[in-house]
Amino acid sequence: MTDLDFRQDAAYAPAGPHTTNLADILERVLDKGIVIAGDIKIDLLDIELLTIRLRLFVASVDTAKKAGIDWWETDPALSSHAARNALQDENRELRARLDALESQASAS
């Protein structure tokens, strides 16, 4: 005599089509990154009037850093740390120029 197993266990559930929602797609895009590139070129009688080259990289901050893109860390408009460094650099350059001018004035 054979025993039949009629338990309904999740492990025995039939594999149906896997559904993805917008959050899954967004997470995947941010994790892997996506590049969108295109050119717009306007010519008039074989004379190039305008060319616009578009490059768009959409990714999470971590993915962008892995790709070597971290311009927001050095842009003074976006980073307070970078703004502080830019101000310190400018101050250092001005002090160096002032010292040079003072030494020229004292020498003459």
C-alpha positions in Angstrom: 0.0 0.0 0.0 1.3 3.5 -0.9 0.9 6.6 1.2 0.0 9.8 -0.6 1.2 13.1 0.7 -1.6 15.7 0.5 0.1 18.5 2.5 0.1 21.9 0.9 3.6 23.2 1.5 5.1 26.3 0.0 8.1 24.3 -1.1 5.9 22.3 -3.5 4.1 25.3 -5.0 4.3 25.3 -8.7 6.6 27.9 -10.2 4.5 30.5 -12.0 5.6 33.6 -13.8 7.7 35.9 -11.6 6.1 39.3 -11.2 8.2 42.4 -10.7 6.9 45.7 -9.6 8.2 49.2 -10.2 10.2 49.2 -6.9 12.0 46.0 -8.0 12.9 47.5 -11.4 14.1 50.8 -9.8 16.2 48.9 -7.3 17.7 46.8 -10.1 18.5 49.9 -12.2 20.0 51.8 -9.3 22.1 48.7 -8.3 23.4 48.0 -11.8 23.3 51.5 -13.3 22.0 52.4 -16.8 23.5 54.5 -19.5 21.4 56.5 -21.9 23.3 58.1 -24.8 22.2 60.0 -27.8 23.2 62.8 -30.2 21.1 65.5 -31.7 22.5 67.1 -34.8 21.0 69.8 -36.9 22.4 70.5 -40.4 21.3 73.0 -43.0 22.5 72.4 -46.5 25.4 70.2 -45.3 26.4 72.9 -42.8 26.4 71.8 -39.2 24.5 74.2 -37.1 24.1 72.5 -33.8 25.3 69.2 -32.2 24.1 68.2 -28.7 25.7 65.1 -27.2 23.7 63.6 -24.4 25.1 61.1 -21.9 23.0 60.1 -18.9 24.1 57.7 -16.2 21.4 56.6 -13.7 22.7 54.7 -10.7 22.8 54.8 -7.0 25.6 56.7 -5.2 27.4 53.5 -4.4 27.3 52.2 -7.9 28.4 55.6 -9.3 31.4 55.6 -6.9 32.3 52.1 -8.1 32.3 53.4 -11.6 34.6 56.2 -10.6 32.0 59.0 -10.7 32.1 61.2 -7.6 32.0 64.8 -8.9 29.4 65.8 -6.3 32.0 65.4 -3.6 34.3 68.0 -5.1 31.6 70.5 -6.4 31.5 73.4 -4.0 27.8 74.0 -4.9 26.8 70.6 -3.8 29.2 69.7 -1.0 29.9 71.8 2.1 33.2 70.1 2.6 34.2 70.9 -1.0 33.1 74.5 -0.5 35.2 74.8 2.7 38.2 73.4 0.8 37.7 75.7 -2.1 37.5 78.7 0.2 40.7 77.5 2.0 42.5 77.1 -1.3 41.5 80.6 -2.4 42.6 82.0 0.9 45.9 80.2 0.7 46.5 81.5 -2.9 45.7 85.1 -1.8 48.0 84.9 1.1 50.8 83.6 -1.2 50.2 86.4 -3.6 50.2 88.9 -0.8 53.5 87.6 0.6 55.0 87.8 -2.9 53.8 91.4 -3.3 55.1 92.4 0.1 58.5 90.9 -0.5 58.7 92.7 -3.9 57.7 96.0 -2.2 60.3 95.6 0.6 63.0 94.7 -1.9 62.5 97.9 -4.0 
